C-alpha cells in the first residue's frame, strides 16, 4: 500500500471514528437512563442489564456508520485541502484516483459493517430486545405511574393513585375508572393495592384490598350497584401490548422469512394474518401472506439492502466536496456532513413513506436516495473543474459576507472609540477584565461550542425522526404536526444533551489544542497562570449554567407540554388529561374527584358532571352526585345542577337516593377558574410552582420524596455546564498528546460517568435510600471536588 494511501486512510479513519463515537453516544443517551433505572430497582440480573446495554447498539450503528464515513471524508480531505496538501500532491503529478481509491476502500469497509448490522445482527438484536422488554414490562408499569396524576395510557381505563409508599409497586388510595360504557364509568376504589407482575407477555394484575366497586345504569338512574370486597384482582393492560405497526413487525423478521413472504405468488386480499406473525419464525412462514404483508416485506428487504449503501454514496459525494474545501477546515466538514446526512435521510424517509403507503414501488422508493447521491457524486468527480468552481463560488460568497460583516463591526468600533476619546479619559492598557488573550481563548471555545451544539442537535433530530417515521406513516401525522413537535422539542434537546455535551467537548478540544501547540507554555512563560487563562471559560460556562436554569424554569415546562401533546399525536396515543376537551378528570380542592364530558370556560357550563366524594382515610365513596348540566351562578357564588341525582353511601350501602331537577350543593366550592387550570407533572412546573405543590401535598400527609428530589434537581442539574468544564480543563492538559479522538472519547466517558451517577443517585433518593437534597446535589459535589483536586494538581 502506498504511503499516500495509508496517509489518507489514517486521516479519514481518525475523524470518522471520532464522528462515530459522538453520533452513537448522543443517540445512545436516550437508552441509558432506562437501563440505570433497572439497575437501581434490581428487577433485572447483571447479565440482563449488560444485555440491555448492548442490544440497542447494532440498530444505532446502522444509522451512524454511514454518517461517520461522510464526516471522516469531509473533515479529512477538507483538512488536507485547507493546508495545501491536496494542491501539493496534484502539482507533483498525483492523479485524482489516488485520493478516490483510499476513501472508497474505507467506504466499502463501512458498507460491509453496516450491511452486517442491518442484514443480520441488527434484526437479531431487535428481536432479543423486544423479548426482554416483554418479559420486563410488568415490572416497568409501576415505574411509569406517578401519584396524584390521572393516568390514561391504558385502553378504556383511567388510574389515579393518592400516594405511593416504599416500593413503587405499593400503592395507597387507588381510584380506577373503567370507561368501556359511555356516560357510566365503572368506578373502583380501594384503600391499598399491590402490583403483581405478569408472566412473560401476560398483563400485570393490580391486587386491591379493602375497597368497593360502583356501577349504575345511565338509562335507569335508580339502579345502582355497590360491591364491596376484602381483596380483588384487576388486570392492568400495558401500552406495550397494543398492536404495533407492520413496519415494526417486519423489522423483527429474519431475512429468510422476509424472502418467503415477498415471494408469495398469491397474496391474500385481506390483511388477516399479520397479527399472528409475532410468534416463532416457522409459524410466521407457515401463515399465508396478505397483500399488506407482502408489501411490508418488500419494503423491509429493500430498506435493509439500501441503507448500507449510504456509506458508499455519501463517501462518494464527500470526496469532491472535501478536496476543494479551501477554508473552514474541520468546521466546514462537520456542517456540510450534517447537511448531507440530513438530506440523505430525508429522501430515504420520504421514499420509505411512499413505498409503505403503496404510492411508490418499494425498489424505487428505497433506492432513490442512493441513486440521487451516487449520480451526484459521479457527476462531481467527472466534472471536477466545474464542481470546484461551484464550491469556490459558494465559499467566496460566504467569505465576502464575512468580510462585509467584519468591516461593519470595525466601523462601529471606530465610532465608539472616537466617542470615548472625545468625552472620556482613556483607560490604561491592560486594565480591562477581558483582554486580548481572554478574547482569543473564549472565541476558540465558543467556535467549538456552537459547532458541537449544531452537531448534537442535528444528530438527535435525524435519529429521532427516523425512529418516529413508522408512527408518522401509520397514524397519518401531517407535516405541520411533525414540524411543531420538533419546534417544541428543540429547547429540551438544547438543555440536554446538546449544550452540556458541547461545553464539555469544546473545553477539552480547545484547551487540548492550546496545550498541543505549546500556547499554554507560552502563556505561562509570559506570567499568565492556567487559572487566569481558564477564567473566561469559567465565566462563560457559569453564565451558560444560569441560562440553562432560566430555560428549564421559565420556558421548558410549557414547551414540554406542547411537545408531549404533539408526540402523543404522532404516536397515536391518547393525549394527557390536561389536553382532552372531551373527557376530563380532576382532583377537587378537598377529598373529591370530578369528571365531566365537557366544560365551557367562557360560559362556565358543565355537561355530564359527576362528583365522587370519599373518605381520605379509608378511600371509600361517601357521596356521589351526577347532573346532565351544571352552570355557575355568580349571585349565589355556587354551581346550579340540573337533571341529576345524589346518593349518600355508607360502605357498600346506599343510605339515601335523591333525584332532582334543579339543585345546589355548597360543598362543591371549586370556582370556574379551578377547572381552567392544567394538571402538571414535575417536569411541567417551574421550581417555585413545584415547591408550592410539595407544600400542599405534605400538609395533606402525602409522600413527597420523589417530588422533592425533582425540586432540588431543578437547581443542581443546570450546573452541569460549569462542572464538566471544571473537570475537563485538567484532563485536556494531560491527554492532549494523545490526539483529538482520545480527547473526545474522554469527553464521552466523563459525560457517561456524570449522567450515570446522577441517574443512580436520583433513583436512590426516590426509594428513600438517600435524602432528597443529597440525592440531587451529590453528583455536583463529587464532580466539583474531583475537578478542583485535579485542577490544583496541574502545574500552573
CORQUIQUI-V960865 format. One record per backbone hydrogen bond with DSSP energy under -0.5 kcal/mol. NH is the residue of the N-H (numbers start at 1). CO is the residue of the C=O. If there is no record, write none. Layout:
# CORQUIQUI-V960865
nh,co
NH,CO
NH,CO
This chain:
# CORQUIQUI-V960865
nh,co
6,2
7,3
8,4
9,5
10,6
11,7
12,8
13,9
14,10
15,11
16,12
17,13
18,14
19,15
20,16
21,17
22,18
23,19
24,20
25,21
26,22
27,23
28,24
29,25
30,27
31,28
32,28
33,29
35,31
36,32
37,33
38,34
39,35
40,36
41,37
42,38
43,38
44,38
49,45
50,46
51,47
52,48
53,49
54,50
55,51
56,52
57,54
58,54
59,55
60,56
61,57
62,58
63,60
64,60
65,61
67,63
68,64
69,65
70,66
71,67
72,68
73,69
74,70
75,71
76,72
77,73
78,74
79,75
80,76
81,77
82,78
83,79
84,81
85,80
86,80
88,84
89,85
90,86
91,87
92,88
93,90
94,89
98,95
99,96
100,96
101,97
102,98
103,99
104,100
105,101
106,102
107,103
108,104
109,105
110,106
111,107
112,108
113,109
114,110
115,111
116,112
117,113
118,114
119,115
120,116
121,116
122,117
124,120
125,121
126,122
127,123
128,124
129,125
130,126
131,127
132,128
133,129
134,130
135,131
136,132
137,133
140,136
141,137
142,138
144,140
144,141
145,141
145,142
148,161
149,146
151,159
152,150
154,157
157,154
158,177
159,151
160,175
162,172
162,173
163,172
165,170
170,167
171,169
171,193
172,163
173,191
174,190
175,160
176,188
177,158
178,176
178,186
179,156
179,177
182,180
184,181
186,178
187,185
187,214
188,176
189,212
190,174
191,209
191,210
192,209
193,171
194,207
195,169
196,205
197,195
200,198
202,199
204,236
205,196
206,234
207,194
207,205
208,206
208,232
209,192
210,230
211,229
212,189
213,227
214,187
215,225
217,220
217,223
218,216
220,217
223,220
224,222
225,215
227,213
228,226
229,211
232,208
234,206
236,204
237,235
241,238
242,239
249,245
250,246
251,247
252,248
252,249
253,249
253,250
258,254
259,255
260,256
261,257
262,258
263,259
264,261
268,289
272,270
276,273
277,274
279,276
284,280
285,281
286,282
287,283
291,268
294,290
295,291
296,292
297,293
298,294
299,295
300,296
301,297
302,298
303,299
304,300
305,301
306,302
307,303
308,304
309,306
310,307
311,308
312,309
313,309
314,310
315,311
316,312
317,313
318,314
319,315
320,316
321,317
322,318
323,319
324,320
325,322
326,324
331,328
332,328
333,329
334,330
335,331
336,332
337,333
338,334
339,335
340,336
341,337
342,338
343,339
344,340
345,341
346,342
347,343
348,344
349,345
350,346
351,347
352,348
353,349
354,350
355,351
356,352
357,353
358,355
359,354
360,354
365,361
366,362
367,363
368,364
371,367
372,368
373,369
374,370
375,371
376,372
377,373
378,374
379,375
380,376
381,377
382,378
383,379
384,381
384,382
387,383
388,384
389,385
390,386
391,387
392,388
393,389
394,390
395,391
396,392
397,393
398,394
399,395
400,396
401,397
402,398
403,399
404,400
405,401
406,402
407,403
408,404
409,405
410,406
411,407
412,408
413,409
414,410
415,411
416,412
417,413
418,414
419,415
420,416
421,417
422,418
423,419
424,420
431,428
435,433
439,435
440,436
441,437
442,438
443,439
444,440
445,441
446,442
447,443
448,444
449,445
450,446
451,447
452,448
453,449
454,450
455,451
456,452
457,453
458,454
459,455
460,456
461,457
462,458
463,459
464,460
465,461
466,462
467,463
468,464
469,465
472,468
473,469
474,470
475,471
476,473
477,472
482,478
483,479
484,480
485,481
486,482
487,483
488,484
489,485
490,486
493,489
494,490
495,491
496,492
498,493
499,494
501,497
502,498
503,499
504,500
505,501
506,502
507,503
508,504
509,505
510,506
511,507
512,508
513,509
514,510
515,511
516,512
517,513
518,515
519,514
520,514
522,518
523,519
524,520
525,521
526,522
527,524
528,523
529,527
530,796
533,529
534,530
535,531
538,534
539,535
540,536
541,537
542,538
543,539
544,540
545,541
546,542
547,543
548,544
549,545
550,546
551,547
552,548
553,549
554,550
555,550
555,551
556,551
557,552
559,555
560,556
561,557
562,558
563,559
564,560
565,561
566,562
567,563
568,564
569,565
570,566
571,567
572,568
573,568
579,576
580,577
581,579
584,596
586,594
588,592
592,590
593,612
594,586
595,610
596,584
597,607
597,608
598,607
600,605
601,599
604,600
605,600
606,630
607,598
608,628
609,627
610,595
611,625
612,593
613,611
613,623
614,591
615,620
616,614
619,615
620,615
622,613
623,613
624,647
625,611
626,645
627,609
628,642
628,643
629,642
630,606
631,640
632,604
633,638
634,632
636,633
637,633
638,633
640,631
641,639
641,663
642,629
643,661
644,660
645,626
646,658
647,624
648,656
649,622
650,653
653,650
655,648
655,653
656,648
658,646
660,644
663,641
665,639
668,665
669,667
674,671
675,671
675,672
676,672
677,673
677,674
680,678
684,681
685,682
690,686
691,687
692,688
693,689
694,690
695,691
696,692
697,693
698,694
699,695
700,696
701,698
702,697
704,702
708,704
709,705
710,706
711,707
712,708
713,709
714,710
715,712
716,712
717,713
719,716
720,717
721,718
723,719
724,720
725,721
726,722
727,723
728,724
729,725
730,726
731,727
732,728
733,729
734,730
735,731
736,732
738,735
739,736
743,739
744,740
745,741
746,742
747,743
748,744
749,745
750,746
751,747
752,748
753,749
754,750
755,751
756,752
757,753
758,754
759,755
760,756
761,757
762,758
763,759
764,760
765,761
766,762
767,763
768,765
769,764
770,764
775,771
776,772
777,773
778,774
781,777
782,778
783,779
784,780
785,781
786,782
787,783
788,784
789,785
790,786
791,787
792,788
793,789
794,790
794,791
